[in-house]
Amino acid sequence: MSNPLSYLHDQIEQWRAEGTYQRLRILESASAAESRFDGKEVINLASNNYLGLTTHPKLREAAIDAVKKYGVGSGAVRTISGTMTLHMQLEERIAQFKNVEASVVFQSGFAANAGTVAAILTPEDHIISDELNHASIIDGCRLSKAKIHVFPHKDVAAAEKILADLETVSGRKLLISDGVFSMDGDIGPLPGLVEAAERHGAIMMVDDAHSSGVLGRNGRGTIDHFGLHGRVQVQVGTLSKAVGVLGGYVCGSRDLIEFLYHRARPFLFSTSHPPAVAAACLAAFDVLEQEPERIERLWDNTRYFKKGLTAAGFNTGISETPITPVIVGEAKTAHELSRELFDQGVLATGIGFPTVAKGKARVRTIVSATHTQAELDRALEVFERVGKKLGILR
Ligand SMILES: *Cc1c(COP(=O)(O)O)cnc(C)c1O
């Protein structure tokens, strides 16, 4: 009998031949500044654990207590019987932290974006979206069946032109941007976008996945960083990156949140977080407020590491945040650099087309608050040595 899935095998073989087949690296320790992958201790520059909260004692303790008190699962989706006190406490905590009326927690940032965009728009509506917005936003746009208008990266004038052209067209308009872009580490031009949205009566939505815990007072994100409180109607954040656990959330008006409770499909049709996840996230917001020195250290490390990379002669692009790409051009070179770095004790992921443009392949680094200066020095020394060996540096 022939295998009806044989085309998958053929595709995989083709990836192998092209050198784009990706083997998963296995993490054998906690995700931390130094971790063990595939049996090797390396300096970890590939995680989104910006503040070291994945292993914070207060988060661990909160998770363990929740397991002891409430078990390991919530038993149902939120709308049936899976809304626990901890879920409500977390949503209130987030709303208070972000200075908004209300918030709703999703299973992931991906679910928050995709579920929200799909829920609040119809096929008659219009989405105006930065070309480098995250995949979960793109999926949400597609699921909504609204008309999608993509503008060049960070081009406020182009976004405004689209809004102006749509002025006489019926349907609602949603202008949407990442707060921090995940591949280049640059910050979205939110003040300009917000003004454009206001001038044309569009809904403004910002995805702060890489800025929650990183930018703004105590890590309140880009809206706080730019002083745009009250002017961004839909704020998305993640609990999976700097917060160190898992989940996503949407912040906004009480009406927005009530609407999502009734219409967001991941909320309605997928089981809520285990109590340990909600409890650990709750503890994380206490840590953000009580230990601002973590965010200071994150930025000190960011400046130190960026300076080291550029001094060595690497092209670090247009980054303004702890996400620092080392742009090398060809995907093959990026993967070679990543492999060689790993052999010499540094984990940083190679990223090529289609995740980034052709000719802009890179190794992406993310420092954390918990890297010591000695670790960063070692990583810089390895980068320089390998860069010379591969002819990326002269
Ligand atoms: C990581 C990321 C997400 C998804 O968040 P998860 O909680 O990991 O699902 C959404 N948007 C952006 C911009 C991201 O970088």
The ligand as an SDF file (V2000), in Angstrom:
LIG
                    3D

 15 15  0  0  0  0  0  0  0  0999 V2000
    6.7910   35.7030   20.8520 C   0  0  0  0  0  0  0  0  0  0  0  0
    5.8150   36.6130   20.2460 C   0  0  0  0  0  0  0  0  0  0  0  0
    4.4510   36.3100   20.2710 C   0  0  0  0  0  0  0  0  0  0  0  0
    3.9260   35.0090   20.7960 C   0  0  0  0  0  0  0  0  0  0  0  0
    4.0090   34.9220   22.1760 O   0  0  0  0  0  0  0  0  0  0  0  0
    3.8870   33.4830   22.8770 P   0  0  0  0  0  0  0  0  0  0  0  0
    3.4540   33.7900   24.2550 O   0  0  0  0  0  0  0  0  0  0  0  0
    5.2430   32.8590   22.7830 O   0  0  0  0  0  0  0  0  0  0  0  0
    2.8730   32.7030   22.1130 O   0  0  0  0  0  0  0  0  0  0  0  0
    3.5710   37.2420   19.7470 C   0  0  0  0  0  0  0  0  0  0  0  0
    4.0150   38.4020   19.2070 N   0  0  0  0  0  0  0  0  0  0  0  0
    5.3280   38.7180   19.1500 C   0  0  0  0  0  0  0  0  0  0  0  0
    5.7710   40.0100   18.5480 C   0  0  0  0  0  0  0  0  0  0  0  0
    6.2700   37.8210   19.6600 C   0  0  0  0  0  0  0  0  0  0  0  0
    7.5660   38.1210   19.5910 O   0  0  0  0  0  0  0  0  0  0  0  0
  1  2  1  0
  2  3  1  0
  2 14  2  0
  3  4  1  0
  3 10  2  0
  4  5  1  0
  5  6  1  0
  6  7  2  0
  6  8  1  0
  6  9  1  0
 10 11  1  0
 11 12  2  0
 12 13  1  0
 12 14  1  0
 14 15  1  0
M  END
$$$$
